[in-house]
Amino acid sequence: MPTFTVFKGSENGDIVKSTTTREVRPDEVLIKVTHSGVCGTDAHHRHRDIVLGHEGAGVIEQLGTQVTTLSVGDRVGWGYVHSSCGNCAECLTGKENLCAYNETFSRSNLDQGSFAHYGIWKASYIFKIPDSIAPEHAAPLMCGGATMFHVLRSFDIKPTDRVGVIGVGGLGHLAIQFASKMGCEVVVFSSTENKRKEATELGAKQFVAMQGKDELESTVGKQIKHLIVTTSSPPDWNKFLPIMAPGAVIYPVTVSYDELKLPYRVITRKELRVQGTLVSPRQTHREMIAFAGLHGIKPIIEEFPMSVEGIMDALERLNSGKMRYRGVLHV
């Protein structure tokens, strides 16, 4: 029965080095972790006595007796959802991410995560990583990448649609790449001019610096059909709703415990929609990996060692807003 090093949160927010002992069940695989993404959700749970991390990448070292779809030595990753019931309407229609009985990071398997040297996970929730994607880039795609791709793939966003992205950060810089490679016309909104060159290189067709602007209609021109909100705080809706096309959709993807408040009249007059999204279902996750490998999409990363000090440094940089743009831990 394998015993391996893990890194947990604590009541005061410090990272604690610990160990986990788990058997490899017949439908599971043992993965040697090489890299882990550092996500905002990890920061939200650093004050809990649980193993952190849910953007894992590594190499399979052991197979359960029933596993036939994977091999020892495969480069693989895993994300936020670990398992689901397999029998409910959501599971049977390919939406196991919405299963009421699914097992996810921070709710299940609290004794292990991707902030670790090893992980034991169900083989059916493991994703092969192609040679075209480096493991340090694969890890952040397992949650951040899959979440952004799910928005663009699953809610009727079409090539040539005008897609607005608020924020050039951990999620926003991935949304720009995916949307532009899908053929969308991407308009990026950022607080200042600082990220204009980078956003344009990632695929933005238009960049709008919000600082000092009282309205956006004269700057943006053609209206926005889909608006992806990736910033940690809500935008000024009085500026953004006038540039939304009739029937447009707003996607709030930032994890927040605050209320989402919108002006009532404009929503009804333009028949706007607010589309909630969660992490990606498995098939969309597989498509994301294939799409990223085919089009050379990769996160911009900063690397840190998989140690107490390295994890603390990564979380502090993330909390300060200085991370450009995804933190990655390496063993």
C-alpha positions, 0 to 999 in steps of 0.5 A, a space after each residue: 500500500 503506497 505511502 507518499 508525501 502530501 502538502 496540506 492547508 491549516 487553520 492559520 493558512 500555513 502549508 503543512 507537509 504530511 503523508 497519505 497511505 492509500 491502496 490502489 483499488 482495481 479501477 484506479 491508477 498510481 500517478 507520480 506527480 511531476 507538476 501541479 497548477 496553483 489555482 485560486 480555489 487552492 487559495 480559498 481552501 488553504 485554511 482547511 486541514 486538507 491536501 491542496 491542489 487539483 491541477 495534476 500532471 505526472 506519469 502512471 507508475 501502477 495500474 489497478 487490476 481492472 484498468 485496461 485503457 491506460 499503461 504504466 509510463 503514460 503521461 497523464 493529468 487530472 482535474 477538479 472532478 474525481 468521480 461521479 455516480 454514473 447513473 443520474 440524468 446528468 451522468 448519462 447525458 455527459 454532464 457528470 460535472 453536474 452530478 449531485 453525487 460526484 466527488 470533487 476537490 475540497 469535498 472528497 478524497 481530502 487526504 490527497 491532491 496534486 500538491 503531492 508527490 503521488 496521487 491515486 485516482 480513478 482511471 476513468 477520470 484521468 486524461 492522457 497528455 500528448 507529447 505536444 504539451 509539456 507537463 508544466 503547461 499541461 497541469 494548469 490546463 487541467 482546471 483553468 484550461 478546461 474551464 475556459 474551453 467548456 465555456 467556449 465549447 458548450 454554450 453555442 459560441 460560434 466562429 466569428 462571434 464577437 467575444 469579450 474577455 474581462 481580465 488578462 490573468 490566469 483564466 483570461 489569458 487562456 480564454 483569449 487563446 482558445 477563443 481566437 483559435 476557434 475563430 472568434 473575434 476577441 475583444 479584451 478589457 483590462 484595467 490599464 494599457 500594460 497588457 495590450 501587447 501581450 493580449 494582442 500576441 495571444 490573439 486579441 483583435 481589440 484591446 480596451 484599457 478601462 482606466 479613465 473611461 466613463 463609457 465604452 460604446 464609442 471605443 468598442 464599436 460593434 457590440 459583444 455577443 458573449 462576455 466572459 468575466 474572469 476578474 476577481 471583482 465584478 465589472 461596472 455593469 453600467 459600462 458593459 451592458 450598453 455594449 452587449 448585443 441583443 440576446 447576448 450572454 454573460 459568463 461569470 467564471 471567477 470563483 466568488 462567494 459574493 452576490 452577483 447583482 445586475 441592473 434589471 431593466 437592461 437585462 429584460 430589454 435586451 433579453 440578455 442571459 447570465 450563463 453559470 458554468 462549472 468545471 468541464 465534463 470529461 469529453 469536453 476536457 479531452 477535446 480541450 487537451 486535443 485542441 490545445 495540443 493541435 494549436 499550440 495553446 499553453 499557459 504563461 507560467 511561473 514555476 515554484 518547487 513542490 515544497 512548503 516554502 515553494 507552495 507558500 511563495 506561489 500562494 502569496 504571489 497569487 494572492 498579491 495579484 502578481 502571478 503571470 499568469 498561472 503558478 506551477 509547482 514541480 517536484 
